[in-house]
């Protein structure tokens, strides 16, 4: 079967007439009729009942119709994809990122897109593993870990670390806390695999302090849940949940602790403009969502 002949078949179904179909596809009627008979011969079945004024599908033709439509649609998709490849545009983007970044940043950003934008799929990776996903087919990786120099990339945002407390905590009427004050509290922290934890540890070390861990979590949502249940102060970078109160954490120099998000992709990617546009759009969205203080520094 040839795709061209399948398109002729679909044109006949749509118009109900060989003559009208020939006009629609700009093919002489005798030629289109021969092509249809050739298709029926190839399939070994009669597709149309030719007894009336209109071409009516036989039972076999009705069974064949969705298959023909599917084949033609797949061919159209493939042609569009090849055209996009040739133009250096991505029709679909696969993003690898930590779960918190997907939930709090990427998903809300994608909700602002329109139908003309590329389709996006995401895969959850730890910050330490996100860039390795580029070798497994991801188009772009978002992580708090600095990317390797061989990758192309952009800084996305500088998001603050938060100390989350309940509404009945003594700090509930404040908007910030120093690292020394925080270190004196029972803390619920993430595992060392998370950038948030590493930043906290470095800040505590710089302040020549130490802290007690009540619970070490691998999931920020669980850390906040445990803080909401009164077990301690949660230190994470994700958005507030469970009616917790957020406080900025100031280091020993009085500067807010921040986690830096980076976007990286293969320098030889076939559609670098599309990937860079995604990363730049994500960066702008972070500023719109969280304020100008999170703008990435180039």
TORLO-133007 format. One line per 10 residues: number of its first residue (from 1); for each residue z, x, y of N, C-alpha, C. Coordinates in nm, 2 decimals, decimal comma. Example, Ala and Ser with C-alpha at 12.3 -4.5 7.8 and 13.67 -1.06 7.14 Angstrom:
1 = 0,78:1,32:-0,57:0,78:1,23:-0,45:0,78:1,32:-0,33; 0,71:1,28:-0,22:0,71:1,37:-0,11:0,79:1,29:0,00;
% end
This chain:
1 = 0,00:0,08:-0,12:0,00:0,00:0,00:0,00:0,09:0,13; -0,07:0,04:0,23:-0,07:0,11:0,35:0,00:0,02:0,46; 0,08:0,09:0,54:0,15:0,02:0,64:0,06:-0,06:0,73; -0,06:-0,01:0,76:-0,15:-0,09:0,84:-0,18:-0,22:0,78; -0,20:-0,23:0,65:-0,23:-0,35:0,58:-0,11:-0,44:0,58; 0,01:-0,39:0,57:0,13:-0,47:0,57:0,14:-0,54:0,71; 0,10:-0,46:0,81:0,11:-0,52:0,95:0,00:-0,64:0,96; -0,11:-0,62:0,89:-0,21:-0,73:0,89:-0,15:-0,85:0,82; -0,08:-0,83:0,71:-0,02:-0,94:0,63:0,08:-1,01:0,72; 0,16:-0,94:0,79:0,26:-1,00:0,88:0,20:-1,08:0,99;
11 = 0,09:-1,03:1,04:0,02:-1,10:1,15:-0,04:-1,23:1,10; -0,09:-1,23:0,98:-0,14:-1,36:0,92:-0,03:-1,46:0,91; 0,09:-1,41:0,86:0,21:-1,50:0,84:0,25:-1,55:0,98; 0,25:-1,47:1,08:0,29:-1,52:1,21:0,19:-1,62:1,27; 0,06:-1,59:1,26:-0,04:-1,68:1,32:-0,08:-1,79:1,23; -0,06:-1,78:1,10:-0,11:-1,88:1,01:-0,26:-1,89:0,99; -0,33:-1,78:1,04:-0,47:-1,79:1,03:-0,53:-1,64:1,02; -0,63:-1,62:0,94:-0,69:-1,49:0,94:-0,77:-1,46:1,07; -0,83:-1,57:1,12:-0,91:-1,55:1,24:-0,81:-1,51:1,36; -0,70:-1,58:1,37:-0,61:-1,55:1,48:-0,54:-1,42:1,46;
21 = -0,51:-1,39:1,34:-0,45:-1,26:1,31:-0,55:-1,14:1,34; -0,68:-1,16:1,31:-0,78:-1,06:1,34:-0,78:-1,03:1,49; -0,77:-1,14:1,57:-0,77:-1,13:1,71:-0,65:-1,05:1,76; -0,53:-1,08:1,70:-0,41:-1,02:1,74:-0,40:-0,87:1,71; -0,46:-0,83:1,60:-0,45:-0,69:1,56:-0,58:-0,62:1,60; -0,68:-0,69:1,66:-0,80:-0,64:1,70:-0,88:-0,57:1,59; -0,90:-0,65:1,49:-0,98:-0,61:1,37:-1,08:-0,72:1,34; -1,20:-0,69:1,30:-1,30:-0,79:1,26:-1,24:-0,87:1,15; -1,27:-1,01:1,15:-1,22:-1,10:1,05:-1,26:-1,06:0,91; -1,39:-1,02:0,88:-1,43:-0,99:0,75:-1,35:-0,87:0,70;
31 = -1,33:-0,77:0,78:-1,25:-0,65:0,74:-1,11:-0,69:0,71; -1,05:-0,77:0,79:-0,91:-0,81:0,76:-0,90:-0,89:0,63; -1,00:-0,97:0,61:-0,99:-1,05:0,48:-1,00:-0,95:0,36; -1,09:-0,85:0,37:-1,10:-0,76:0,26:-0,97:-0,68:0,24; -0,91:-0,64:0,35:-0,78:-0,57:0,34:-0,68:-0,66:0,27; -0,67:-0,78:0,31:-0,58:-0,87:0,24:-0,60:-0,89:0,09; -0,73:-0,90:0,06:-0,76:-0,91:-0,09:-0,73:-0,78:-0,16; -0,75:-0,67:-0,09:-0,71:-0,54:-0,15:-0,56:-0,53:-0,17; -0,48:-0,58:-0,08:-0,34:-0,58:-0,09:-0,29:-0,67:-0,21; -0,35:-0,79:-0,22:-0,32:-0,87:-0,33:-0,36:-0,81:-0,46;
41 = -0,47:-0,74:-0,46:-0,51:-0,67:-0,59:-0,42:-0,56:-0,62; -0,37:-0,49:-0,52:-0,27:-0,38:-0,55:-0,14:-0,44:-0,60; -0,10:-0,55:-0,55:0,03:-0,61:-0,59:0,01:-0,69:-0,72; -0,11:-0,73:-0,75:-0,13:-0,81:-0,87:-0,08:-0,95:-0,85; -0,08:-1,01:-0,73:-0,04:-1,14:-0,70:-0,11:-1,20:-0,58; -0,12:-1,33:-0,58:-0,18:-1,40:-0,46:-0,07:-1,43:-0,36; -0,09:-1,39:-0,24:0,01:-1,40:-0,14:0,00:-1,53:-0,06; -0,13:-1,59:-0,04:-0,15:-1,71:0,04:-0,22:-1,81:-0,04; -0,18:-1,94:-0,01:-0,26:-2,05:-0,06:-0,37:-2,08:0,04; -0,49:-2,07:0,00:-0,60:-2,08:0,10:-0,67:-2,22:0,09;
51 = -0,60:-2,32:0,04:-0,66:-2,45:0,02:-0,66:-2,54:0,15; -0,57:-2,51:0,24:-0,56:-2,59:0,36:-0,62:-2,53:0,48; -0,59:-2,59:0,60:-0,64:-2,53:0,72:-0,57:-2,41:0,76; -0,45:-2,39:0,72:-0,37:-2,27:0,75:-0,34:-2,19:0,63; -0,31:-2,06:0,65:-0,28:-1,97:0,54:-0,13:-2,00:0,52; -0,10:-2,05:0,40:0,04:-2,08:0,36:0,08:-1,98:0,25; 0,20:-1,93:0,27:0,25:-1,83:0,17:0,27:-1,90:0,03; 0,23:-1,83:-0,07:0,27:-1,88:-0,21:0,42:-1,84:-0,23; 0,47:-1,88:-0,35:0,60:-1,85:-0,38:0,62:-1,69:-0,39; 0,51:-1,63:-0,45:0,51:-1,48:-0,46:0,51:-1,42:-0,32;
61 = 0,43:-1,48:-0,23:0,42:-1,43:-0,09:0,55:-1,44:-0,02; 0,62:-1,55:-0,04:0,75:-1,57:0,02:0,85:-1,47:-0,02; 0,84:-1,43:-0,15:0,93:-1,32:-0,20:0,90:-1,19:-0,15; 0,77:-1,17:-0,12:0,72:-1,04:-0,07:0,74:-1,02:0,08; 0,75:-1,13:0,15:0,76:-1,13:0,30:0,88:-1,04:0,35; 1,00:-1,06:0,30:1,11:-0,98:0,35:1,10:-0,83:0,32; 1,03:-0,80:0,20:1,01:-0,66:0,17:0,91:-0,60:0,27; 0,81:-0,67:0,30:0,71:-0,62:0,39:0,77:-0,60:0,53; 0,85:-0,70:0,57:0,91:-0,68:0,70:1,01:-0,56:0,70; 1,08:-0,54:0,60:1,17:-0,43:0,59:1,09:-0,30:0,59;
71 = 0,98:-0,29:0,52:0,91:-0,16:0,52:0,85:-0,13:0,65; 0,80:-0,23:0,72:0,74:-0,21:0,85:0,85:-0,17:0,95; 0,96:-0,24:0,94:1,07:-0,21:1,04:1,12:-0,07:1,01; 1,13:-0,02:0,89:1,17:0,12:0,86:1,07:0,21:0,92; 0,94:0,18:0,90:0,84:0,27:0,96:0,85:0,28:1,11; 0,87:0,16:1,17:0,88:0,16:1,32:1,00:0,25:1,36; 1,12:0,24:1,29:1,23:0,31:1,32:1,21:0,46:1,30; 1,14:0,50:1,20:1,10:0,64:1,17:1,01:0,69:1,28; 0,92:0,61:1,32:0,82:0,66:1,43:0,90:0,68:1,56; 0,99:0,59:1,59:1,07:0,60:1,71:1,16:0,72:1,71;
81 = 1,22:0,75:1,59:1,30:0,86:1,57:1,23:0,99:1,59; 1,11:1,00:1,53:1,02:1,12:1,55:0,99:1,14:1,69; 0,96:1,03:1,76:0,93:1,04:1,90:1,04:1,09:1,98; 1,16:1,04:1,95:1,28:1,09:2,01:1,31:1,24:1,99; 1,28:1,28:1,86:1,30:1,42:1,83:1,20:1,51:1,91; 1,08:1,46:1,92:0,98:1,54:2,00:1,02:1,54:2,15; 1,08:1,44:2,20:1,12:1,43:2,34:1,26:1,50:2,36; 1,33:1,54:2,26:1,46:1,59:2,27:1,56:1,49:2,31; 1,55:1,37:2,26:1,65:1,26:2,29:1,71:1,22:2,16; 1,84:1,19:2,16:1,91:1,14:2,04:1,92:0,99:2,04;
91 = 1,88:0,93:1,93:1,89:0,78:1,92:2,03:0,75:1,86; 2,09:0,84:1,79:2,22:0,82:1,73:2,30:0,95:1,75; 2,42:0,94:1,79:2,51:1,06:1,81:2,63:1,04:1,72; 2,66:1,15:1,65:2,78:1,15:1,56:2,88:1,24:1,63; 3,00:1,19:1,66:3,11:1,26:1,73:3,22:1,28:1,64; 3,27:1,41:1,63:3,39:1,44:1,56:3,50:1,47:1,66; 3,62:1,41:1,63:3,73:1,42:1,73:3,86:1,38:1,66; 3,97:1,42:1,71:4,10:1,38:1,66:4,12:1,23:1,68; 4,19:1,17:1,59:4,21:1,02:1,59:4,26:0,97:1,73; 4,36:1,04:1,79:4,41:0,99:1,92:4,30:0,99:2,03;
101 = 4,22:1,10:2,03:4,11:1,11:2,12:4,01:0,99:2,10; 3,98:0,96:1,97:3,89:0,85:1,94:3,94:0,72:1,99; 4,07:0,70:1,97:4,13:0,57:2,01:4,15:0,55:2,16; 4,20:0,66:2,22:4,24:0,64:2,37:4,13:0,68:2,46; 4,03:0,76:2,42:3,93:0,81:2,51:3,79:0,77:2,47; 3,75:0,81:2,35:3,61:0,79:2,31:3,57:0,64:2,30; 3,65:0,56:2,22:3,62:0,42:2,20:3,62:0,34:2,34; 3,72:0,36:2,43:3,71:0,29:2,56:3,58:0,33:2,64; 3,54:0,46:2,62:3,42:0,51:2,69:3,30:0,44:2,64; 3,29:0,43:2,50:3,17:0,37:2,44:3,16:0,22:2,48;
111 = 3,28:0,16:2,50:3,27:0,02:2,54:3,21:-0,01:2,67; 3,19:0,10:2,75:3,12:0,08:2,88:2,97:0,10:2,87; 2,92:0,14:2,75:2,78:0,17:2,73:2,70:0,03:2,72; 2,57:0,05:2,73:2,48:-0,07:2,72:2,39:-0,05:2,60; 2,31:-0,16:2,56:2,22:-0,15:2,45:2,11:-0,05:2,45; 2,09:0,00:2,57:1,98:0,11:2,59:2,04:0,24:2,55; 2,17:0,26:2,54:2,23:0,39:2,51:2,22:0,42:2,36; 2,23:0,54:2,32:2,23:0,58:2,18:2,34:0,51:2,10; 2,32:0,49:1,97:2,42:0,44:1,88:2,51:0,56:1,86; 2,64:0,54:1,85:2,74:0,64:1,83:2,83:0,61:1,71;
121 = 2,84:0,71:1,62:2,94:0,70:1,51:3,04:0,81:1,53; 3,16:0,78:1,49:3,27:0,88:1,50:3,33:0,92:1,37; 3,38:1,04:1,36:3,45:1,08:1,24:3,58:1,15:1,28; 3,69:1,11:1,22:3,82:1,16:1,26:3,84:1,30:1,20; 3,88:1,39:1,28:3,91:1,53:1,24:4,03:1,58:1,31; 4,10:1,67:1,25:4,21:1,73:1,32:4,16:1,82:1,43; 4,23:1,85:1,53:4,18:1,94:1,64:4,13:2,07:1,58; 4,20:2,13:1,48:4,16:2,26:1,42:4,03:2,25:1,34; 4,00:2,13:1,29:3,88:2,11:1,21:3,76:2,05:1,28; 3,78:2,01:1,40:3,67:1,93:1,47:3,54:2,01:1,48;
131 = 3,55:2,14:1,52:3,43:2,21:1,54:3,36:2,24:1,41; 3,44:2,25:1,30:3,37:2,27:1,17:3,28:2,16:1,13; 3,31:2,04:1,18:3,23:1,92:1,15:3,09:1,94:1,20; 3,06:2,03:1,30:2,93:2,05:1,35:2,84:2,10:1,24; 2,90:2,18:1,15:2,82:2,24:1,04:2,79:2,13:0,93; 2,87:2,02:0,94:2,85:1,91:0,84:2,77:1,79:0,89; 2,70:1,81:1,00:2,62:1,71:1,05:2,66:1,64:1,18; 2,78:1,66:1,23:2,82:1,61:1,36:2,74:1,67:1,47; 2,70:1,58:1,57:2,62:1,63:1,69:2,71:1,69:1,79; 2,83:1,64:1,81:2,92:1,70:1,91:3,06:1,68:1,86;
141 = 3,15:1,78:1,90:3,29:1,78:1,86:3,37:1,78:1,99; 3,48:1,70:1,99:3,57:1,70:2,10:3,71:1,75:2,04; 3,77:1,84:2,10:3,89:1,90:2,05:3,97:1,96:2,16; 4,10:1,98:2,14:4,19:2,05:2,23:4,18:2,20:2,21; 4,13:2,24:2,09:4,11:2,38:2,06:3,99:2,44:2,14; 4,01:2,56:2,19:3,89:2,62:2,26:3,77:2,64:2,17; 3,65:2,61:2,21:3,54:2,62:2,12:3,49:2,77:2,11; 3,43:2,80:2,00:3,37:2,94:1,98:3,26:2,96:2,08; 3,24:3,08:2,11:3,14:3,12:2,22:3,00:3,08:2,17; 2,98:3,08:2,04:2,84:3,05:1,99:2,80:2,91:2,02;
151 = 2,89:2,82:2,05:2,86:2,68:2,08:2,83:2,66:2,22; 2,74:2,57:2,25:2,72:2,52:2,39:2,84:2,42:2,41; 2,87:2,39:2,53:2,98:2,30:2,56:3,02:2,28:2,70; 3,11:2,18:2,72:3,16:2,15:2,85:3,31:2,12:2,84; 3,39:2,15:2,94:3,53:2,10:2,95:3,52:1,95:2,98; 3,60:1,87:2,92:3,60:1,73:2,93:3,71:1,68:3,03; 3,83:1,72:3,00:3,94:1,67:3,08:4,07:1,75:3,06; 4,16:1,74:3,15:4,30:1,80:3,13:4,40:1,68:3,13; 4,43:1,64:3,01:4,52:1,52:3,00:4,67:1,57:2,99; 4,76:1,49:3,05:4,90:1,53:3,05:4,97:1,51:2,92;
161 = 5,07:1,59:2,89:5,16:1,56:2,78:5,27:1,46:2,84; 5,31:1,37:2,76:5,41:1,27:2,80:5,54:1,28:2,72; 5,65:1,26:2,78:5,78:1,24:2,71:5,80:1,09:2,72; 5,81:1,02:2,60:5,82:0,88:2,59:5,96:0,84:2,56; 6,02:0,75:2,64:6,16:0,70:2,62:6,16:0,55:2,63; 6,26:0,49:2,57:6,28:0,35:2,57:6,33:0,30:2,71; 6,32:0,17:2,74:6,35:0,12:2,87:6,50:0,13:2,90; 6,58:0,15:2,79:6,73:0,16:2,82:6,77:0,31:2,82; 6,68:0,40:2,82:6,71:0,55:2,83:6,75:0,58:2,98; 6,83:0,68:2,99:6,88:0,72:3,13:6,76:0,77:3,22;
171 = 6,65:0,81:3,15:6,54:0,85:3,23:6,44:0,74:3,26; 6,46:0,62:3,23:6,36:0,51:3,24:6,33:0,48:3,39; 6,41:0,53:3,48:6,37:0,51:3,62:6,31:0,63:3,69; 6,27:0,73:3,61:6,21:0,85:3,66:6,06:0,86:3,61; 5,98:0,94:3,68:5,84:0,96:3,64:5,81:1,10:3,58; 5,91:1,19:3,58:5,89:1,32:3,53:6,02:1,38:3,48; 6,01:1,49:3,40:6,13:1,56:3,35:6,09:1,70:3,33; 6,19:1,79:3,35:6,16:1,93:3,33:6,17:1,97:3,19; 6,11:2,08:3,15:6,11:2,13:3,01:6,25:2,16:2,97; 6,33:2,21:3,05:6,47:2,24:3,01:6,55:2,11:2,98;
181 = 6,53:2,01:3,07:6,59:1,88:3,04:6,54:1,82:2,91; 6,41:1,83:2,89:6,36:1,77:2,77:6,41:1,84:2,64; 6,42:1,98:2,65:6,47:2,06:2,54:6,61:2,02:2,49; 6,69:1,96:2,58:6,82:1,93:2,55:6,83:1,79:2,48; 6,72:1,72:2,47:6,72:1,59:2,40:6,68:1,60:2,26; 6,72:1,51:2,17:6,66:1,51:2,03:6,51:1,47:2,04; 6,42:1,55:1,99:6,28:1,53:2,01:6,21:1,48:1,88; 6,11:1,40:1,90:6,02:1,36:1,79:5,88:1,42:1,83; 5,84:1,52:1,75:5,72:1,60:1,79:5,62:1,59:1,68; 5,50:1,64:1,71:5,39:1,64:1,62:5,39:1,77:1,54;
191 = 5,32:1,78:1,44:5,31:1,91:1,35:5,25:2,02:1,43; 5,27:2,14:1,39:5,20:2,26:1,47:5,05:2,25:1,46; 4,99:2,17:1,38:4,84:2,16:1,38:4,79:2,10:1,50; 4,87:2,03:1,58:4,83:1,95:1,70:4,85:2,04:1,82; 4,75:2,04:1,91:4,76:2,11:2,03:4,88:2,07:2,12; 4,91:1,94:2,11:5,03:1,90:2,19:5,15:1,98:2,15; 5,17:1,99:2,02:5,29:2,07:1,98:5,29:2,21:2,02; 5,18:2,27:2,01:5,17:2,41:2,05:5,19:2,43:2,20; 5,14:2,35:2,28:5,17:2,35:2,42:5,32:2,34:2,45; 5,38:2,24:2,38:5,52:2,22:2,40:5,60:2,34:2,36;
201 = 5,57:2,40:2,25:5,64:2,52:2,20:5,63:2,64:2,30; 5,51:2,66:2,35:5,49:2,77:2,44:5,57:2,74:2,57; 5,57:2,62:2,62:5,65:2,59:2,74:5,80:2,61:2,72; 5,85:2,57:2,60:5,99:2,59:2,57:6,02:2,74:2,57; 5,93:2,81:2,50:5,95:2,96:2,49:5,95:3,02:2,63; 5,86:2,98:2,72:5,85:3,04:2,85:5,97:3,01:2,93; 6,03:2,89:2,90:6,15:2,85:2,98:6,28:2,91:2,91; 6,26:3,00:2,81:6,37:3,06:2,74:6,47:2,96:2,69; 6,42:2,85:2,63:6,50:2,74:2,58:6,47:2,72:2,44; 6,53:2,62:2,38:6,51:2,58:2,24:6,53:2,43:2,23;
211 = 6,49:2,37:2,12:6,51:2,22:2,11:6,53:2,19:1,96; 6,59:2,07:1,95:6,62:2,02:1,81:6,52:1,91:1,78; 6,46:1,93:1,66:6,36:1,83:1,61:6,43:1,73:1,52; 6,42:1,60:1,57:6,47:1,49:1,49:6,37:1,45:1,38; 6,24:1,45:1,42:6,13:1,42:1,32:6,00:1,49:1,36; 5,93:1,53:1,26:5,80:1,59:1,29:5,70:1,50:1,23; 5,60:1,46:1,31:5,50:1,36:1,27:5,36:1,42:1,27; 5,27:1,36:1,19:5,13:1,40:1,19:5,05:1,30:1,27; 5,11:1,18:1,30:5,04:1,07:1,37:5,12:1,04:1,50; 5,05:1,05:1,62:5,12:1,02:1,74:5,17:0,88:1,75;
221 = 5,10:0,78:1,69:5,15:0,64:1,69:5,29:0,63:1,62; 5,30:0,70:1,51:5,43:0,70:1,44:5,54:0,76:1,53; 5,51:0,87:1,60:5,60:0,94:1,69:5,65:0,84:1,79; 5,56:0,77:1,85:5,60:0,67:1,95:5,69:0,56:1,89; 5,65:0,51:1,77:5,72:0,41:1,70:5,87:0,45:1,67; 5,88:0,58:1,64:6,02:0,63:1,61:6,10:0,64:1,74; 6,03:0,67:1,85:6,10:0,67:1,98:6,14:0,53:2,02; 6,05:0,44:1,99:6,08:0,30:2,03:6,20:0,24:1,94; 6,22:0,30:1,83:6,33:0,25:1,74:6,46:0,33:1,77; 6,45:0,41:1,88:6,58:0,48:1,93:6,62:0,61:1,86;
231 = 6,52:0,67:1,79:6,56:0,80:1,72:6,54:0,92:1,81; 6,48:0,91:1,92:6,47:1,03:2,01:6,36:1,01:2,11; 6,32:1,12:2,18:6,22:1,12:2,28:6,09:1,18:2,21; 5,98:1,10:2,22:5,85:1,14:2,16:5,77:1,22:2,26; 5,72:1,33:2,21:5,63:1,42:2,30:5,49:1,41:2,24; 5,40:1,34:2,31:5,26:1,32:2,27:5,17:1,32:2,39; 5,04:1,31:2,36:4,95:1,31:2,48:4,87:1,17:2,48; 4,90:1,08:2,39:4,82:0,96:2,38:4,88:0,85:2,48; 4,81:0,74:2,50:4,85:0,64:2,59:4,98:0,57:2,54; 5,06:0,51:2,63:5,19:0,45:2,59:5,17:0,33:2,50;
241 = 5,27:0,31:2,41:5,27:0,20:2,31:5,41:0,15:2,30; 5,43:0,04:2,24:5,56:-0,02:2,21:5,66:-0,03:2,33; 5,60:-0,05:2,45:5,67:-0,07:2,57:5,76:0,06:2,61; 5,71:0,17:2,57:5,78:0,30:2,60:5,75:0,34:2,75; 5,84:0,41:2,81:5,82:0,46:2,94:5,78:0,61:2,94; 5,67:0,64:3,01:5,62:0,78:3,01:5,67:0,86:3,12; 5,70:0,99:3,09:5,74:1,08:3,19:5,65:1,21:3,18; 5,60:1,26:3,30:5,54:1,38:3,30:5,63:1,49:3,26; 5,59:1,60:3,19:5,67:1,71:3,15:5,63:1,83:3,24; 5,73:1,88:3,32:5,70:1,99:3,40:5,75:2,12:3,34;
251 = 5,66:2,23:3,34:5,70:2,35:3,29:5,80:2,43:3,38; 5,83:2,55:3,34:5,93:2,63:3,41:5,88:2,66:3,56; 5,75:2,65:3,58:5,70:2,67:3,72:5,68:2,54:3,80; 5,72:2,43:3,73:5,70:2,30:3,80:5,57:2,24:3,79; 5,48:2,29:3,70:5,35:2,23:3,68:5,35:2,14:3,56; 5,27:2,03:3,56:5,27:1,94:3,44:5,21:2,01:3,32; 5,27:1,98:3,21:5,20:2,03:3,08:5,08:1,95:3,06; 4,97:2,02:3,02:4,84:1,95:3,00:4,77:2,00:2,88; 4,70:1,91:2,81:4,62:1,95:2,70:4,47:1,94:2,75; 4,40:2,04:2,72:4,26:2,05:2,76:4,16:2,00:2,65;
261 = 4,08:1,91:2,69:3,98:1,86:2,59:3,85:1,93:2,62; 3,79:1,98:2,51:3,66:2,04:2,52:3,55:1,97:2,44; 3,43:1,97:2,48:3,32:1,92:2,40:3,23:2,04:2,36; 3,19:2,05:2,24:3,11:2,16:2,19:3,00:2,10:2,10; 2,88:2,17:2,10:2,77:2,13:2,01:2,69:2,26:1,98; 2,61:2,25:1,88:2,53:2,36:1,84:2,43:2,39:1,95; 2,42:2,52:1,99:2,33:2,56:2,10:2,18:2,53:2,07; 2,15:2,52:1,94:2,01:2,50:1,90:1,99:2,35:1,87; 2,08:2,26:1,91:2,06:2,12:1,88:1,93:2,07:1,93; 1,86:1,98:1,86:1,73:1,93:1,90:1,74:1,84:2,02;
271 = 1,85:1,79:2,06:1,86:1,70:2,17:1,98:1,74:2,26; 1,97:1,86:2,32:2,09:1,91:2,40:2,11:1,83:2,52; 2,00:1,77:2,58:2,02:1,69:2,70:2,10:1,56:2,68; 2,07:1,50:2,56:2,15:1,38:2,53:2,29:1,41:2,50; 2,32:1,52:2,43:2,46:1,56:2,40:2,53:1,60:2,52; 2,47:1,67:2,61:2,54:1,71:2,73:2,57:1,59:2,82; 2,47:1,49:2,82:2,49:1,37:2,90:2,61:1,29:2,85; 2,63:1,29:2,71:2,74:1,22:2,65:2,87:1,29:2,70; 2,88:1,42:2,69:3,00:1,50:2,72:3,03:1,48:2,87; 2,93:1,49:2,96:2,95:1,47:3,10:3,00:1,33:3,13;
281 = 2,94:1,23:3,07:2,98:1,09:3,09:3,13:1,07:3,04; 3,16:1,13:2,93:3,30:1,12:2,88:3,40:1,18:2,98; 3,36:1,29:3,04:3,44:1,36:3,14:3,46:1,27:3,27; 3,35:1,21:3,31:3,36:1,12:3,43:3,45:1,00:3,40; 3,44:0,95:3,27:3,52:0,83:3,23:3,67:0,87:3,23; 3,70:0,98:3,19:3,84:1,03:3,19:3,90:1,02:3,33; 3,82:1,07:3,43:3,87:1,07:3,57:3,88:0,93:3,62; 3,79:0,84:3,58:3,80:0,70:3,62:3,92:0,63:3,56; 3,95:0,67:3,43:4,06:0,60:3,36:4,19:0,65:3,40; 4,21:0,78:3,41:4,34:0,84:3,43:4,36:0,90:3,57;
291 = 4,26:0,91:3,65:4,28:0,96:3,79:4,22:1,10:3,80; 4,20:1,14:3,93:4,13:1,27:3,96:4,21:1,39:3,91; 4,34:1,38:3,89:4,42:1,49:3,84:4,38:1,54:3,70; 4,30:1,46:3,63:4,26:1,51:3,49:4,13:1,57:3,49; 4,06:1,58:3,61:3,93:1,64:3,61:3,93:1,78:3,55; 3,83:1,80:3,47:3,82:1,94:3,40:3,77:2,04:3,50; 3,82:2,16:3,48:3,78:2,27:3,56:3,67:2,35:3,49; 3,56:2,36:3,56:3,44:2,44:3,50:3,47:2,59:3,50;
% end
